[in-house]
């Protein structure tokens, strides 16, 4: 098995690779109960909201960094629907 693979035998595409690159998911230490599944769902929600607001080709990493510096903008993204 190649180094860094999760051992599932599945190829890593779509939101899984985005989550790993942007959120460094493979190094995350949460391993108990439903924590990993909940965090993956929250990361997927974040990626989906960014894509809805900024388009399918949005730069997820730079948008995430920008939102982390502007919490009011992040809250607006969550609370106000896009048109």
Buried (B, 14 or more C-beta within 10 A) or exposed (E): EEEEEEEEEEEBEEBBEBBBEBBEBEEBEEEEEEEBEEBBEEBBEBBEBBBEBBEEEBEBEEBBEEBEEEEEEBEEBEEEEEE
